[in-house]
């Protein structure tokens, strides 16, 4: 059986890349494809076992390494250029265009969908605003491009034989946008690395890419109004300098941190604060694996990973006021770190790999039977 693994791109080691790492742990003889591959050696060894992906023409475009998203209108053409006609099994890991790879009827294509393209469907206005493309002629052209990609995205969803969603939240989105059913297999969380720490210190913690839709600014504003409570913010991105300007003395921005440092902050924090609406959200589960409760926005994947008043507290509006109220409520609530970790074990890497292996191999056997029949 020849196997191809298609990912949107490789340039960081994030949640989607942890899924790729685990898929490679199940079956280690994939040929890899992606629009771009700019991984450093350490991340390449972890994600791809040292292999390089076959890349598209976008890899060689000027500034692609610094900002590949500026070539968004070329993504569909780029993914369709890949020739995967000699493979029996194609697995795509997609939050953008990877699932649009062209396949034939005798091939089996299974898509692990992190989300339909957020910046095309659910976050279009935020995307255009962040890119300063929400006004004038440029804004009109950008919307024209996004609408064309919407049509392409729906049409090419038919290339997929089976969808796997990373949460029930995303399964509903797949149904709404593509009118396709999917099964849910939660992504892998390295609960062995994020070990239990029962002795917490007197600070709150948040970590993410510092971009607008992560809503870290709201967390900072809430702690600005709670000067007796300490907040540590880890992460880098376009919002970093803006947050530096508004953060008061009880808030410490530490920038990008390595995995070990992230774990140490996570283990010792009294709570992890999470204001984004995520499709699944691996990092709140990593916090819970440390026995650290989560204060989270009550939408998206957090509703599937956080148990209210057992492993965390929810706020129901992305606003400074509601985050502040949730923090004050948290200060009056007791949590059991051991029970929090026990809950996080349901999202382990081993569980993901077992479920993924069983589903893919079962569907491939059924596929072969159908080919022999016809």
ROKE-874947 format. One record per residue: y, x, z of N, C-alpha, C, O in turn. Coordinates in steps of 0.2 Angstrom, whole numbers, plus 2048, in hexadecimal, padded with zeros to 3 digits. Layout:
<rs>
YXZYXZYXZYXZ
...
</rs>
This chain:
<rs>
7FA804800800800800806804800807808805
80A8047FB8118077FB8168037FE8177FD7FC
81A80680281F80380682680580582780C805
82B80180483280380483680080A8357FA80B
83A80380D83E80181284680181084880780F
8497FB80F8507FB80D8547FA8138547F4816
8597FE81485E7FD8198657FD8158667FF810
86A7F98198717F981587480081487680280F
87480481A87780A81A87580E82087280B825
87581581F87481982587A81E82687B822822
87E81D82B88382182D884822835887826837
88181D83988181D84087B81C84387681A83F
87A81C84987481B84C875815851876816857
87580F84E87680985287080485386B806852
8727FE85486C7F98558677F884F8617F8850
86A7F88498667F78438627FD84285C7FC840
86580384486180984385B80A84885680D846
85C80784E85680685285080285084B803851
8527FD84C84D7F98498497FD8448437FD843
84D80184084A80583B84580A83E84080C83C
84880D84484481284783D80F849838812849
83D80984C83780684E83280484882C804849
83580184383180083D82E80683B828806839
83180C83B82E81283982981483E82481883C
82981284482481484981E81084881881284A
81E80A84581980684381580883D80F80A83D
81980983781680C83181B81282F82181182E
81881882F81C81E82E81C82082781F826826
81A81D82281A81F81B81E81B81681C81A810
82481981882981681482D81A80F82E820811
82F81880A83481B80683A81780883A811808
84081B80984681880C84B81780784C81C803
84F81180785481080285A80E80685980A80B
86081080486780D80886C80E80386C8137FF
87280B80487880C80087A81380187C8167FC
87B81580787D81C80887981F80E87581B812
87982580E87582881487982F816879834812
87D82E81B88183381E87F835825883837829
87883482787683682E87783D82F87584182B
87883F83687784683887084783986C842839
86E84D83A86784F83B86484C84185E84A840
86884C84686584984C86384184B85D83F84D
86883D84986683684786183584285D831842
86183A83D85C83983785583A83A850837838
85483F83F84E84084284B83A846845838846
85083784984E83184D84D82B84984882884A
85182A84485082384084B82483B84781F83A
84B82983784782A83184282F83183F83182C
84183283783C83783883D83D833839840831
84483E83384684482F847843827849847824
84583D82584583C81E84C83A81C851838820
84E83A81585483881285383280E84D83180B
85782D80E85782780A85982880385D82C802
8568257FF8588247F885F8207F885F81A7FA
8648237F586B81F7F686D81D7EF86B81F7EA
8728197F08758167EA87B81A7E787D81F7EA
87E8187E288481C7DF88A81C7E488F8207E4
88A8177E98908177EE89081E7F28958207F4
88A8217F38898277F788E82C7F48918307F8
88F82C7ED8938317EA89A82F7E989E8337E6
89C82A7EB8A38277EA8A882B7EF8A682C7F4
8AE82C7ED8B382F7F18B482B7F78B58257F7
8B482E7FD8B682B8048B08268068B182380B
8AA8268038A58228058A282480C8A0820810
8A282A80D8A082C8148A582A8198A282881F
8AB82A8188B082881D8B182081E8B281E823
8B081D8188B18158188AE8128128B181180D
8A78118138A380E80D8A580780C8A4805807
8A88048118A97FC8118AE7FB80B8AF7F5809
8B280080A8B77FE8058B47FD7FE8B87FA7F9
8AE7FE7FD8AA7FD7F78A67F77F78A17F67F3
8A87F27FB8A47EC7FD8A27E97F689D7E67F5
8A77E87F18A67E47EB8A07E87E789E7E47E2
89F7EE7E88997F17E48937F17E888E7F37E5
8927EF7EE88C7EF7F28867EB7EE8817ED7ED
8887E57EB8827E17E887F7E57E28797E67E1
8847E87DE8827EC7D887E7F27DB8797F47D8
8807F57E087D7FB7E28767FA7E58717FE7E4
8757F47E986E7F37EB8697F17E68637F27E6
86C7ED7E18687EB7DB8657F17D78617F07D3
8697F77D78677FC7D38608007D585D8037D1
85E7FF7DB8588027DE8527FF7DA8517F97DA
84E8047D88478027D58428027DA83F8077DC
8407FC7DC83A7FC7E18347F97DE8307F67E2
8347F97D882E7F57D48277F87D68237F47D5
8277FE7D88208017D981E8007E08188027E2
8217FC7E481F7FB7EB81C7F47ED81E7EF7EA
8177F47F18137EE7F38177EA7F88177E47F8
81A7EE7FD81D7EB8028247ED8038257F3803
8297E98038307EB8048327E780B8327E180B
8357EB80F8387E981583F7EB8158417F1814
8447E681584B7E781584D7E581C84C7E181F
8527EA81F8557E982585D7E88238607EC821
85F7E28248657E082186A7DC8258687D7828
8707DE8258767DA82887B7DA8228817D7823
8797DC81C87E7DC81687A7DB8108797D580F
8787E080C8757DF80686E7E180486C7E07FF
86B7E48098657E78088607E280685B7E4802
8607DC80885B7D780685C7D57FF8577D27FC
8617D77FC8627D57F585F7DA7F08607D97EA
85B7DF7F28577E37EE8537DF7E98507DA7EB
8527E17E384F7DD7DE8477DE7DF8457E47DE
8437D97DF83C7D97E08387D57DB83C7D17D8
8327D67DA82E7D27D68297CD7DA8287CE7E0
8267C87D78227C37DA81C7C67DD81A7C47E3
8197CB7DA8137CE7DD8157D37E38107D57E6
81B7D47E581D7D87EA81E7D37F08207CE7EF
81D7D67F681F7D27FD8257D57FF8267DB801
82B7D18008317D38038327D08098337C9809
8337D380F8347D081583B7D381883C7D9818
83F7CF81A8467D181C8477D08238467CB826
8487D682784A7D582E8527D482E8557D982C
8547CE82F85B7CD82E85F7CD83585E7C9839
8647D28358687D283B86D7CD83B86F7CB840
86F7CB8358747C68348757C582C8767CA829
8777BF82A87A7BF8238817C38248847C3829
8837C581E8897C981F88F7C68238927C1821
8907C98298957C682D89C7C682A8A07C082B
89E7CB8278A57CB8248A67C781E8AC7C681B
8A07C481B8A17BF8168A17B88188A47B4816
89C7B781D89B7B082089F7AE8268A47AA826
89E7B182C8A07AF8328A67B38358AA7B0839
8A77B98328AD7BD8348B27BF82F8B57C482F
8B27BB82A8B67BC8248BE7BE8268C17C2824
8C07B982A8C87BA82B8C97C08308CE7C382E
8C47C28348C57C88388C57CE8348C87D3835
8C07CE82F8BF7D382B8C57D58278C87DA826
8C87CF8248CE7D08208D47D28248D87D6821
8D47D082A8DA7D282E8DA7D98308DF7DD830
8D47DB8328D37E28348D47E782E8D77ED82F
8D37E58288D47E98228DA7E881F8DC7EB81A
8DF7E48228E57E38208E57DF8198E97E1814
8E07DB8188DF7D88118E07D08128DC7CD80E
8E47CE8178E47C78188EA7C48158EC7BE816
8EE7C78118F47C580E8F57C78078F37CC805
8F97C48038FC7C67FD8F67C67F78F17C37F8
8F87CA7F28F37CB7EC8ED7CE7EF8E77CC7ED
8ED7D37F38E77D77F58E37D27F98DD7D27F8
8E67CE7FD8E27C98018DE7C47FC8D97C27FE
8E27C17F78DF7BD7F38D97C07EF8D47BD7EE
8DA7C67ED8D47CA7E98CE7CB7EE8C97CA7EC
8D07CD7F48CB7CE7F98C67C87FA8C07C87FB
8CA7C27FB8C67BC7FC8C27BA7F68BD7B77F6
8C57BC7F08C17BB7E98BB7BF7EA8B57BC7E8
8BB7C57EC8B57C97EC8B07C77F18AA7C67F0
8B27C47F78AE7C27FC8AA7BC7FA8A57BA7FB
8AE7B77F68AB7B17F48A67B37EE8A07AF7EE
8A77B87EA8A27BA7E589B7BC7E98967BB7E7
89D7C07EE8977C37F28937BE7F688D7BE7F6
8977B87F88937B37FB88E7B07F68887AF7F8
8907AF7F088C7AC7EB8867B07EA8807AE7E9
8877B77E98827BB7E887D7BB7EE8777BC7ED
8807BB7F487C7BC7FA8777B67FA8717B77FC
8797B07F98757AA7F986F7AA7F486A7A97F5
8727AC7EE86D7AD7E88677B27E98627B17E8
8697B77EC8657BD7ED8607BC7F385C7C07F4
8627B77F885E7B67FD8577B47FB8527B47FF
8577B17F58507AF7F284B7B57F08457B47EF
84E7BB7F084A7C17EF8457C27F58407C67F5
8477BF7FB8437C080183D7BB80283F7B5801
8377BD8038327B98048327B680B8307B080C
8337BA8108337B88178397BB81B83A7C181A
83D7B781F8427BA8238407BA82A83C7B682D
8427C082D8417C18348487C183784C7C5835
84A7BD83C8517BD83F8507C184584B7C1849
8567C48478567C884D8577C48548577C6859
8597BD85385A7B985885A7B185685A7B0850
8597AD85A8597A68588607A48558617A0851
8657A785886C7A685586D7A884E8707A584A
86A7AE84C86A7B08458657AC8418667AA83B
85F7A984485B7A584085F79E83E85E79C838
86379C84286779684086C79883B86D794836
86F79E83B8737A08368707A182F87379F82A
86A7A382F8667A482986579D82686579C820
86379982A86179282886878F82586778B820
86D78F82887478C82687678F81F87878C81B
87679681F87879981987479A81387579880D
86D79B81486879C80F86479680E860796809
86479281385F78C81385878F81385378C810
85779481785079781884E79781F852798824
84779682084479782784379E8298437A2824
8437A082F8417A683183E7A683883E7A183B
83A7AC8398387AC84083C7B18448407B5841
83C7B184A8407B584E83C7BB8518377B9855
83E7C185083B7C78548417CB8578457CE853
8427CB85D8487CE8608477D585F8427D885F
84D7D985E84D7E085C84A7E486284A7E2868
8497EA8618467EF86684B7F186B8517F4868
84A7F187184E7F487684A7FA87A8457F987C
84D80087A84A80587D84A80588584E808888
8468008888477FF88F844805893845805899
84080989083D80F89484381489584381789A
84781589084D81989185281789685581A89A
85481089585980D89A85580B8A08538058A1
8548108A585080E8AB85480B8B085A80B8B0
8518088B58548048BA8578098BF85580E8C1
85D8068C186180A8C68648048CB8688008C9
8618048D18637FF8D686A8008D986D7FC8DB
86C8078DA8728098DD8788098D987980D8D5
87C8038D98818038D48888068D78898068DE
88C8088D389380A8D58988058D48978008D1
89E8078D68A48028D68A88028D08AE8038D0
8A58008CA8A88008C48A57FB8BF89E7FA8C0
8A87F88BB8A67F48B58A57F98AF8A97FE8AF
8A17F78AA8A07FB8A48A07F789E89D7F189E
8A37F98998A27F68928A17FC88D8A480188E
89E7FA88889D7FF88289C7FC87C8987F787B
89F7FE87789E7FB8708A27FF86B8A680486D
8A17FE8658A68008608AD7FD8618AD7F7862
8B28008618B97FD8638BC7FA85D8C17FD85A
8B97F585B8BC7F18558BE7EA8588BB7E885D
8C27E68548C57E08578C07DB8598C17D885E
8BB7DA8548B67D48568B27D685C8AF7D185F
8B27DC85F8AE7DD8658B27DB86B8AF7DA870
8B87D986A8BC7D686F8BD7DA8768BE7D887B
8BD7E18758BD7E587B8C57E587E8C67E6884
8C97E38798D07E387C8D17DD8818D57DE886
8CD7D88808CD7D28858CB7D588C8CD7D3891
8C57D988C8C37DB8928C87E08958C97DF89B
8CB7E48918D07E98948D67E48978D87E689D
8D87DF8948DD7DB8968DB7D889D8E07D78A1
8D57D589D8D37D28A38D37D78A98D57D58AF
8D17DD8A88D17E28AE8D87E48AF8D97E78B5
8DC7E48AA8E47E58AC8E67E18B18EB7E28B5
8E37DB8B18E57D68B68E17D68BD8E27D28C1
8DD7DA8BD8D87DB8C38D97E38C58D47E68C4
8DF7E58C78E07EC8C88DC7EF8CD8DB7F68CE
8D87EB8D28D47EE8D78CD7EF8D58C97F28D8
8CC7ED8CE8C57EF8CC8C57F48C68CA7F48C2
8C07F88C68C07FE8C18BC7FC8BB8B67F98BC
8BE7FE8B58BB7FD8AF8BA8038AB8BF8078AA
8B48058A98B380B8A48B180889D8AD80489D
8B580A8988B48088918B180E88D8B481388D
8AB80D88A8A88128868A881087F8A780A87D
8AA81487A8AA8138738B08158708B5817873
8B08158698B58188658B681385F8B280F85D
8BC81385C8BD80F8568C480D8558C9810859
8C68098508CD80884F8D18058558D8806855
8CE80285A8D27FF85F8D38048658D780286A
8D080A8648D180F86A8D881086D8D980F872
8DC8128688E381486A8E780E86C8EB80E871
8E68088698E980286C8E78008738EB7FE877
8E18018758DE80087B8E18058808E3803886
8E180B87E8E48108828EB80E8848ED81088A
8EF80C8808F680A8818F78048868FC80488A
8F28008868F37FA88B8EF7FA8918F07F7896
8EA7FF8928E68008978EA80289E8ED80789D
8E97FF8A38EC8018A98E88068AD8E28088AA
8EA8098B38E780F8B68DF80D8B88DC8128BA
8DE8078B98D78058BB8D28058B68CC8048B7
8D48078B08D08078AA8CF80E8A78D48118A5
8C98108A68C88168A38C581689C8BF81389C
8C88188978C58198908C281F88F8C582488F
8BB82088E8B882688E8B68288868B382D885
8B78248828B682587B8AE8258798AB82287D
8AC8288748A58288728A182C8778A4832879
89C82A87989782D87E89082E87B88E829877
88D83387D88683487A88182F87E88382B883
87B82E87C87682987E87582A886875825889
87483088887383288F87983089387882D898
87F83189188582F89588582889588782589A
88482588F88481D88F88081A894881816898
87981D89587581B89987781B8A18768178A5
87A8218A287C8228A988281E8AB88281B8B1
88681C8A688C8178A88888108A988A80D8AE
88480F8A58808088A587D8078AB87D8028AE
87980C8AD87580C8B387980B8BA8778078BE
87E80E8BA88280E8C18888088C188B8078C6
8898058BB88E8008BB88C7FA8BF8867F88BF
8917F78C288F7F08C688E7EB8C188A7E68C3
8917EB8BB8907E68B68927E98AF8967ED8AF
88F7E68AA8917E88A38947E28A08927DC8A1
89A7E389E89E7DE89B89E7DE89389F7E3890
89D7D889189B7D788989F7D188789D7CB888
8A47D28828A87CC8808A77CA8798AA7C5877
8A37CE8758A27CC86E89D7C786D8997C5872
89D7C38688987BF8668937C38618957C485B
88D7C58648897C98608837C585D8817C0860
8807C785887A7C48558747C485A8717BF85B
8737CA85D86E7CB8628727CF8688727CC86D
8747D58678777D986C8727DD8708707DB875
8717E386D86C7E787186F7EA87786B7EA87C
8757EC8778787EF87D8787EB8848777EE889
8797E48848787E188A8717E188D8707E1893
86C7E18888657E288A8647E988D8607EA892
8677EE88A8667F588D8697F58948667F8899
86F7F28958727F189C86D7EE8A186C7F08A6
86A7E889F8657E58A385F7E98A585C7E98AA
85D7ED8A08577F28A18597F78A78547F98AA
85F7F88A88627FC8AD8627F98B48647FC8B9
8617F28B38627EE8B98697EC8BA86B7EA8C0
86D7ED8B58747EB8B58767E48B38747E38AD
8797E08B687A7D98B48807D98AF8847DE8AE
8807D48AB8857D48A58897CE8A68877C88A8
8907CF8A48957CA8A48967C989C8997CD899
8947C38998947C38928977BC8908977B7893
8997BC88989C7B68868967B28848917B4881
8967AC8868917A78858907A487E89079E87D
88F7A987988D7A78728897AC86F8897B2872
8867AA86A8827AF86687C7B286A8797AE86E
87A7B88698737BB86C8737BB87386E7BB876
8797BC8768797BC87E8767B78818737B7886
8767B187E8737AB88186C7AB8818687A8885
8697B087D8627B187D85F7B78818597B8882
8647BB8838627C18878657C188E8627C5892
8697BD89086C7BD89786B7B689A86C7B1897
8687B68A08677B08A486C7AF8A986D7B48AD
8707AA8A88767A98AC8747A98B486F7A58B6
8777AC8B88777AD8BF8707B08C186F7B18C7
86C7B38BC8667B78BE8677BE8BB8657C38BF
8697BE8B586A7C58B28727C68B08737CB8AE
8767C18B187D7C28B08817BB8B087E7B68B3
8877BC8AE88C7B68AE88F7B58A78907BA8A4
8907AF8A58937AD89F89A7AB8A089C7A98A5
89E7AD89B8A57A989A8A57A68938A27A888E
8A87A08938A779C88D8AD79C8888AD798883
8B17A18898B77A18848B97A98838B97AC889
8BA7AB87D8BC7B287D8C37B387E8C87B387A
8C57B38858CC7B38878CC7B788D8C77B8891
8D27BB88E8D37BF8948D27BA89A8CF7BD89F
8D47B489A8D47B08A08CD7AF8A28CB7AF8A8
8C87AD89D8C17AB89F8BD7B18A18B97B18A5
8BF7B789E8BC7BD8A08BD7BF8A78B97C18AB
8C47BE8A98C67BF8AF8C37BB8B48C07BD8BA
8C27B48B38BF7B08B78B77B18B88B57B18BE
8B47B48B38AD7B68B38AC7BC8B88A77BC8BC
8B17C08B78B07C68BC8B17C58C38AE7C78C7
8B67C08C48B77BE8CB8B17BA8CE8AF7BB8D4
8AE7B68C98A87B38CB8A27B88CD89E7B78D1
8A27BD8C889D7C28C989D7C58D08987C78D3
8A37C78D28A57CA8D98A27C68DF8A17C98E4
8A17C08DE89E7BC8E38967BA8E28947B68E6
8937BD8DD88C7BC8DC8887C28DD88A7C88DC
8827C18E087D7C68E18787C68DB8757C18D9
8767CC8D98717CD8D486B7D28D686D7D68DA
8657D18D48607D58D685E7D98D085B7D78CB
8607E08D085F7E58CB8577E58C88567E58C2
8527E48CC84B7E48CA84A7DE8C68467DE8C1
84C7D88C884B7D28C484F7D38BD84C7D08B8
8557D68BD8587D68B78547DB8B28547D98AC
8527E08B584E7E58B08477E18AE8457E28A8
8447DE8B283E7DA8B083F7D58AA83B7D58A6
8457D28AA8477CE8A58487D289E8467D0899
84B7D889F84C7DC8998467DE8968467E0890
8407DF89A83A7E28978377DD8918337DF88D
83A7D78918377D288C83A7D48858377D2880
83F7D98858427DB87E8407E287C8447E6879
83A7E587F8387EC87E8377EE8778357EA873
8377F48768367F786F82E7F686D82D7F4868
82A7F68728237F58718217EE86F81D7ED86A
8257E98728247E28708267E18698237DD865
82C7E486782F7E38608297E685B8287E3856
8277EC85D8227EF85881C7EB8578197EB852
8197E885D8137E485C8147DE8588107DC854
81A7DB85981B7D485681D7D684E81A7D284A
8207DB84D8227DD84681C7DE84281B7DC83D
8177E28458117E584280D7DF84080A7DE83B
80C7DA8458087D584480A7D083F8067CE83A
8117CF83F8147CA83A8137CD8338117CA82E
8157D38328157D682B80E7D782980D7D5823
8097D982D8037DA82A7FF7D48297FB7D3824
8017CF82D7FE7C882B8007C58257FC7C3821
8077C682380A7C381D8077C78178077C5812
8067CE8188047D28137FD7D08117FB7D080B
7F97CF8167F27CD8147F27C68107EE7C580C
7F67C18137F67BB80F7F97BC8087F77B8804
7FE7C08078007C28017FB7C47FC7FB7C27F6
7F77C97FE7F27CC7FA7ED7C67F87EA7C67F3
7EB7C27FD7E67BD7FB7E97B87F67E57B67F1
7EF7B77F67F27B27F17F27B67EA7F17B37E5
7F47BC7EA7F47C07E47ED7C07E17EC7BF7DA
7E87C17E57E17C17E27DF7BA7E07DB7B97DB
7E27B57E37E07AE7E17E37AC7DA7E07A97D6
7E97AF7D97EC7AD7D27EC7B37CD7EF7B27C8
</rs>
